[in-house]
Amino acid sequence: MFEWEAKAEGEANGFTCAAAVGETLVAGAYGAILTSADGERWARARIPEGVGWLRGAFASEDGFACVVGDGGTLLVSQDGAATFESHGTDRNRLEGVARRGDQVWVVGAAGTILHSGDRGRSWSPQRNGSGQHLSGIVLAPNGTLYVSGTGGTVLRSVDGQTWTIARQKGSAFLYGIASLGGALVAPAGNGSVYVSHDDGGTWKAARTRTKGYFYGGAAASGREVWVAGSSAERQYLLLSSEDGKVWHPHALPESGYQLDRVFARSDDEIWVAGGERMFRGIRVSE
């Protein structure tokens, strides 16, 4: 069971993504990156001017952070999200970030995959042949990278250089992808979440007993995977599962139209971006 609180109300014009640098939460919004240690007091990081909507964030304990967004926005910090440098290389919307050692990958619209081999200091495009709007990327425990996108697309790379199409079927927009143990989870629309238990070889649509679109993507904590978005009634939609089969709804303390991103800070602490609010969930009991 989780208890939920609304945080950061009025601090930004629409929160859209989140990550954590050690004990510091990093939240992206429209034209701003905010940081906080406790969710109560927030500070604005130094970023270049002219930044619009930010769509995806990744950060790690060693001080590295990468936040991406509309218009090819690609912001990188090496100092714990205190300051960011711009490395935008095209005008396509960017949405997902993954990292393995000094290597970083960013995905976005029009089949964009950008790669850095030096911790985000320089970038180059990678060919993948999908041509789809790529929305999410995850590094699985076995070291394989997976990317999700429109057209029911899932891309796979073992070496981080060569990409193959693991799935491309139907018209579903897969809004992100997460890895939980031996399962891969890619949320879509009409209440469906696609799940694979064989490293992306085969996928089945798991029904969540709800109708809606999981625009907020997916995130995995230690033992659960989370999906977020908007219900058919245009209300917040947040679900969790321990196996990708049975899904449990979570009621947030306030109502709204859409959740834009879910982030698992730990197995016991979940953050969700929804409009002018960040919601924090703390596990209180089983």
C-alpha positions as MATLAB code, in Angstrom:
seq = 'MFEWEAKAEGEANGFTCAAAVGETLVAGAYGAILTSADGERWARARIPEGVGWLRGAFASEDGFACVVGDGGTLLVSQDGAATFESHGTDRNRLEGVARRGDQVWVVGAAGTILHSGDRGRSWSPQRNGSGQHLSGIVLAPNGTLYVSGTGGTVLRSVDGQTWTIARQKGSAFLYGIASLGGALVAPAGNGSVYVSHDDGGTWKAARTRTKGYFYGGAAASGREVWVAGSSAERQYLLLSSEDGKVWHPHALPESGYQLDRVFARSDDEIWVAGGERMFRGIRVSE';
ca = [
       0.000    0.000    0.000;
       1.186    3.497   -0.842;
       0.282    6.838    0.672;
       0.344    9.730   -1.787;
       1.062   13.428   -1.362;
       0.907   16.288   -3.863;
       4.237   18.133   -4.038;
       5.761   21.144   -5.822;
       2.413   22.756   -6.641;
       2.961   26.082   -8.378;
       6.733   25.600   -8.667;
       6.668   25.101  -12.453;
       4.422   25.359  -15.487;
       3.706   21.690  -15.945;
       5.932   18.871  -14.685;
       6.688   16.237  -17.321;
       9.556   13.989  -16.135;
      11.762   13.114  -13.165;
      14.988   11.360  -12.168;
      17.328   11.341   -9.156;
      21.000   12.236   -8.666;
      21.789   10.472   -5.415;
      19.532   12.096   -2.824;
      18.493   14.912   -5.158;
      15.287   14.692   -7.180;
      15.496   16.234  -10.653;
      12.195   17.292  -12.244;
      11.679   18.600  -15.775;
       8.938   21.022  -16.734;
       8.279   23.660  -19.374;
      11.484   25.643  -19.784;
      12.854   24.606  -16.391;
      14.641   21.904  -14.424;
      13.964   21.911  -10.685;
      15.829   20.032   -7.972;
      14.868   19.106   -4.433;
      16.174   16.936   -1.622;
      12.844   16.513    0.155;
      10.095   17.476   -2.276;
       9.259   20.513   -0.166;
      11.896   23.066   -1.158;
      12.829   23.422   -4.832;
      15.620   25.206   -6.680;
      15.992   25.919  -10.389;
      19.032   24.491  -12.137;
      20.970   26.641  -14.578;
      19.949   25.706  -18.124;
      20.307   27.444  -21.511;
      17.585   29.873  -22.556;
      14.865   28.972  -25.016;
      14.154   25.476  -23.711;
      10.560   24.304  -24.147;
       8.835   21.163  -22.914;
      11.132   18.560  -21.365;
      10.008   14.958  -21.907;
      12.507   12.528  -20.401;
      15.177   12.431  -17.704;
      17.928   10.140  -16.497;
      20.346   10.673  -13.612;
      22.748    8.648  -11.466;
      24.599    8.843   -8.174;
      27.898    9.909   -9.764;
      26.488   13.337  -10.676;
      25.529   12.651  -14.278;
      22.106   13.811  -15.496;
      20.518   14.058  -18.932;
      17.191   15.719  -19.691;
      15.642   15.768  -23.185;
      12.619   17.332  -24.817;
      10.940   19.098  -27.721;
      12.848   20.635  -30.598;
      15.820   18.313  -30.140;
      16.551   19.613  -26.636;
      19.380   17.579  -25.096;
      20.717   18.874  -21.779;
      23.598   17.213  -19.914;
      24.933   17.837  -16.410;
      28.151   16.469  -14.954;
      27.797   18.242  -11.571;
      24.735   16.696   -9.968;
      22.146   18.737  -11.893;
      23.447   22.102  -10.695;
      24.176   23.251  -14.262;
      23.342   21.860  -17.702;
      24.944   22.238  -21.126;
      22.997   21.973  -24.372;
      23.990   19.304  -26.915;
      20.986   19.447  -29.257;
      21.821   17.895  -32.623;
      18.488   17.958  -34.516;
      14.968   19.308  -34.232;
      13.138   16.044  -33.537;
      11.365   15.623  -30.232;
      13.469   13.560  -27.809;
      11.841   11.454  -25.087;
      13.939    8.638  -23.592;
      17.410    8.268  -22.050;
      19.454    5.226  -20.973;
      23.054    4.817  -19.809;
      25.649    2.059  -19.430;
      29.019    3.228  -18.090;
      30.235    6.134  -20.225;
      27.769    5.268  -22.968;
      24.454    7.144  -23.171;
      21.550    6.709  -25.595;
      18.693    9.103  -26.359;
      15.622    8.251  -28.478;
      12.934   10.361  -30.117;
      10.722   11.098  -33.115;
      11.424   10.030  -36.714;
      13.441    7.004  -35.597;
      16.020    9.115  -33.771;
      18.633    7.286  -31.699;
      21.576    9.386  -30.512;
      24.627    7.822  -28.886;
      27.426    9.183  -26.739;
      30.526    7.229  -25.786;
      31.963    9.894  -23.492;
      29.303   10.450  -20.853;
      27.222   12.838  -22.908;
      29.935   15.241  -24.036;
      29.564   14.418  -27.746;
      26.807   12.710  -29.730;
      26.250   10.903  -33.014;
      23.149    9.327  -34.636;
      22.656    5.579  -34.904;
      20.785    3.906  -37.745;
      17.964    1.575  -36.811;
      15.658    1.360  -39.838;
      12.429    1.797  -37.887;
      11.391    5.307  -38.963;
       8.993    5.329  -35.998;
       8.428    7.799  -33.191;
      10.553    6.241  -30.460;
       9.274    7.032  -26.985;
      11.225    4.966  -24.462;
      14.468    3.108  -23.882;
      15.582    0.775  -21.116;
      18.749   -1.117  -20.226;
      17.736   -4.593  -19.074;
      19.666   -6.430  -16.307;
      21.280   -8.684  -18.939;
      22.817   -5.626  -20.642;
      20.467   -5.571  -23.636;
      18.898   -2.281  -24.702;
      15.238   -2.089  -25.715;
      13.411    0.815  -27.379;
       9.647    1.248  -27.855;
       7.606    3.396  -30.224;
       4.754    3.778  -32.695;
       3.563    0.965  -34.924;
       3.877   -1.464  -32.022;
       7.641   -1.203  -32.437;
      10.281   -2.637  -30.132;
      13.957   -2.381  -31.087;
      16.722   -4.418  -29.482;
      20.508   -4.002  -29.272;
      22.991   -6.267  -27.517;
      26.079   -4.156  -28.201;
      24.532   -0.659  -28.151;
      25.560   -0.103  -31.773;
      23.528   -2.440  -33.973;
      19.728   -2.385  -33.699;
      17.244   -5.035  -34.792;
      13.457   -4.914  -34.851;
      12.193   -7.280  -32.158;
       8.570   -6.347  -32.751;
       6.683   -4.196  -35.266;
       3.037   -5.050  -35.424;
      -0.249   -3.147  -35.530;
      -0.839    0.539  -34.922;
      -0.294    0.739  -31.162;
       1.829    3.547  -29.776;
       4.015    1.963  -27.102;
       4.507    4.789  -24.592;
       7.816    3.780  -23.059;
       9.303    0.511  -21.864;
      10.501   -0.943  -18.545;
      12.307   -4.068  -17.387;
      11.199   -5.975  -14.303;
      13.146   -9.128  -13.541;
      12.650  -11.380  -16.556;
       9.780   -9.341  -17.997;
       9.671   -6.395  -20.397;
       6.649   -4.103  -20.161;
       5.515   -1.584  -22.796;
       2.265    0.317  -22.082;
      -0.072    1.353  -24.888;
      -3.691    2.519  -25.271;
      -7.156    1.089  -24.663;
      -5.986   -0.168  -21.282;
      -3.416   -2.519  -22.826;
       0.131   -3.211  -21.680;
       2.361   -5.410  -23.842;
       4.524   -7.885  -21.922;
       7.392  -10.151  -22.989;
       8.948  -12.913  -20.886;
      11.510  -14.071  -23.462;
      13.814  -11.074  -23.985;
      11.461   -9.388  -26.428;
      10.985  -12.408  -28.682;
       7.227  -12.640  -28.221;
       4.735  -10.169  -26.763;
       1.239  -10.518  -25.333;
      -1.232   -7.764  -24.499;
      -2.164   -7.836  -20.811;
      -5.520   -6.259  -20.016;
      -5.520   -3.985  -17.007;
      -9.281   -3.918  -16.381;
      -9.335   -0.235  -17.205;
      -9.612    1.892  -20.321;
      -7.181    4.658  -21.038;
      -3.881    5.652  -22.565;
      -0.589    5.257  -20.738;
       1.008    8.483  -21.963;
       3.157    8.574  -18.808;
       5.129    5.511  -19.850;
       6.523    2.810  -17.586;
       9.043    2.544  -14.762;
      10.285   -0.382  -12.697;
      11.162   -0.373   -9.016;
      12.709   -3.282   -7.174;
       9.709   -5.567   -7.385;
       6.978   -3.687   -9.251;
       6.437   -2.057  -12.600;
       4.367    1.127  -12.928;
       2.398    2.648  -15.802;
       0.697    6.049  -15.853;
      -1.478    8.153  -18.116;
      -5.090    9.173  -18.591;
      -8.292    7.154  -18.166;
     -11.194    7.084  -20.613;
     -12.903    9.548  -18.269;
      -9.930   11.940  -18.615;
      -8.681   11.394  -15.098;
      -5.290   10.411  -13.696;
      -4.468    6.766  -14.349;
      -1.769    5.009  -12.318;
      -1.309    1.216  -12.063;
       1.312   -1.156  -10.692;
       2.050   -4.855  -11.127;
       4.471   -7.400   -9.706;
       4.340   -9.727  -12.705;
       2.952   -7.744  -15.662;
      -0.246   -9.775  -15.498;
      -2.287   -8.523  -12.552;
      -2.555   -4.733  -12.280;
      -3.522   -2.655   -9.250;
      -4.891    0.909   -9.463;
      -3.632    3.745   -7.247;
      -5.764    6.725   -6.241;
      -3.937   10.044   -6.063;
      -5.012   12.743   -3.579;
      -6.094   15.142   -6.338;
      -7.788   14.695   -9.691;
      -6.566   15.825  -13.072;
      -6.511   15.020  -16.777;
      -3.217   13.253  -17.434;
      -0.056   11.933  -15.799;
       3.006   12.648  -17.933;
       5.719   10.488  -16.372;
       6.212    7.939  -13.613;
       9.587    7.520  -11.897;
      10.601    4.875   -9.350;
      13.122    6.459   -6.987;
      13.241    3.205   -5.029;
      11.007    0.244   -4.348;
       9.330    2.242   -1.602;
       9.204    5.716   -3.176;
       7.431    6.549   -6.447;
       7.149    9.987   -8.089;
       4.591   10.906  -10.723;
       4.515   14.093  -12.811;
       1.050   15.470  -13.434;
       0.550   19.028  -14.606;
       1.580   21.589  -12.008;
       2.086   18.883   -9.392;
       4.539   16.169   -8.541;
       2.998   13.314   -6.573;
       5.106   11.281   -4.143;
       4.050    7.816   -3.065;
       5.568    6.171    0.009;
       5.034    2.494    0.800;
       3.466    2.177    4.232;
       2.388   -1.479    4.430;
       1.992   -4.640    2.453;
];
